[in-house]
Amino acid sequence: MPRKPNPRTLAVAFLLVSAALSVVLLAVRNLYDDEIMSLDLVAGSVANILRASAEGDVHPPGMYLLAHIAFRILPSFRWMNLLPLYWSTRG
């Protein structure tokens, strides 16, 4: 008689495949309008990031600051997106 798959194992496998596909798709797609605006902000200074956040941006300044650090390490818009995503999912 075949064994039933463990639901937890299936969930973990699904999440791992989903995460891997998300990273692959992120690497091959173009930038969206909001990411182009974020790239302009992130490539600037920390003072500009804080000023823009204080003027009513819907995103928290920490997201832009993490993206700013990532962009300074490796100037790539894909990397700019991945570091804040990684940091926010560590919880």
N, C-alpha and C positions, 0 to 999 in steps of 0.2 A: 504494500500500500504506500503510495507516495506521501512524503511529508508535506504538511502545509508550511508555506513560507512564513517566517516570523514578521508580523506587521511592523515592528520597530526596524528590522533590517531593511524591509522594503522602503520605509519612509526615509531612512538614512541614505540608501542607494539613490532614491529619487532626488533627494536634495543635493547630493553630490553631483549627479548628472546635470541637474538644473543649474547649479552654480558654474560648472565647467562650460556648459553651453552659453551661459550669460557672459562669461569672460570672453569666449570666442566671438560671440556676436558683437560685443563691445569693441573688439579689436578690428572688426571689418566694416563697421557702419560709419556713416558720416556724422558730423556734429549736428545737433538740433539747434534751433534759434537760441534757446536759453543757455545752452552750453557755449555758444559763441560769445554771448554777453558775459558769461562767467569767466571764460578764458581771458577776455579783455580786462576784467576786474582782477583776476588772480595774477596776471602778469605784471600788474602794477605794484604799488607799495602797500605796506601794512596799513599805513594811515588812510589810504584811499579805500581799502577794504572796510575798515572800521567806520569811515565816514558814510560809505554807501549803505552799510548795515544799519546805521543810526537813522538814515533818511527813510527807512520804512521797507527795506527789502524783506521778503517773506522767509528767506533762508537764514539760519543762525550764522553769526560771524565765524564760529568755530569751523563750519564746513568750508568756508572760503579760506580761512587761515591754514587748514590742513591741505587744501588744494594748492595754496600758495607755496607751502613748504615742498610738496610733491613736485610742483612745477619747477622750483629752484633746483631740486635734486636731478630731475630728468625732465627737460622741457618737452613734454608730450601731452597732448590733451587727453589721451587715453589713460595715462598714468595719473593725470590730474583728477580723473573721476574715480580711479580704483582705490587710491589711498584713503579718501574720506569714506568710501563704501566699506573698506576693510575695517577701519577704525570704528565705524558706527555699528558693525555687526559683531564686534568682539564680545559684547556684553554677556 
